[in-house]
Amino acid sequence: MQIDVATESTAGGQPLAVMRLEGELDAASYLDVIERTRQLAGQGVNRLLVDLTELSYMGSSGLFALHSMAMLLRGETPPDPEHGYAALDQAESIDDTVSELKLLSPQPQVQRVLDRTGMTRFFEVHADRATALASF
Amino acid sequence: MCGLGHDWKVSELVKQRDRQQLEVPAEVGQLARVRAFVRSVATALGAPKAPLADVVQAVDECVTNSIVHGYKGRPGTVEVEVERAGRHLVVRLRDRAPPFDPTRLPLPDLSLPLRRRPLGGMGVFLARELTDRMSYRRTDGGNELTLVKGCIESGGMDDVDEVKA
């Protein structure tokens, strides 16, 4: 999977990054996405638009990644997935609607995963890039 | 018919009448290969695109589980067998990991707010949601998980009732 990041800023001057994912997001690649977000958060980025236009597949590891990314953007520390389910089940994560991370143009399979797991309740999904950027 | 354009080794791919098999090392780096294999075989067996995507995801989630939570980094293999039984696509996953029956896992509570939601545990839920039937049996030194999805238009062979778990 390929990860490309472009930095922009919101209308209010806040740092904003657009992360474009291309290919398939699975258990082999989700840690890369989290790590990239960790780097961005370390650089002061706390708003992220994840462009899913070219993402052809997302497994549940991708849901884990999105959840962890939202925590990182809030300055929180997500649990280490290496610790397995025990750590995951104990994790106190974030509040409902996530304003720091939004999603752009998921393909049908990815949209279905988000829908079936209830994740669209927490993450805004936009079909249009300009509208998505303006929503931050 | 299946595997065209892919680099399956002959020894890894056992072709029978309507059944194909792939064995991969228990490594997450093999997941893309497993998905490509299931896509390729199921397409050749006549599965339409949408239910095929469900089967591919269900297989990916279950194989991920086997590799990450079953073998936990220890060396091993996962065997993926795809066959057609009438209108149904049947996938059997076999490993030699410690006993683990995903059909007995409690379903996640999707009504929980994100703060109270565990970060993991969605894979098995998705696999169960995306297939018509999921059954487990402990084999001699391993696990066998059978996923069944009714998705092929024209009939031909056995019906799902005759599919042995």
Interface residues (C-beta under 8 A of the other chain):
Chain A: E24 D26 A27 A28 Y57 G59 S60 S61 L63 F64 H67 S68 A70 P78 P79 P81 G84 Y85 L88 D89 Q90 A91 E92 S93 I94 D95 D96 V98 P108 Q109 V113 R116 T117 G118 R121 F122
Chain B: V28 G29 L31 A32 R35 A53 V56 Q57 D60 E61 T64 I67 V68 H69 K72 P108 L110 S111 P113 L114 R115 R116 R117 P118 L119 G120 G121 M122 G123 F125 L126 E129 L130
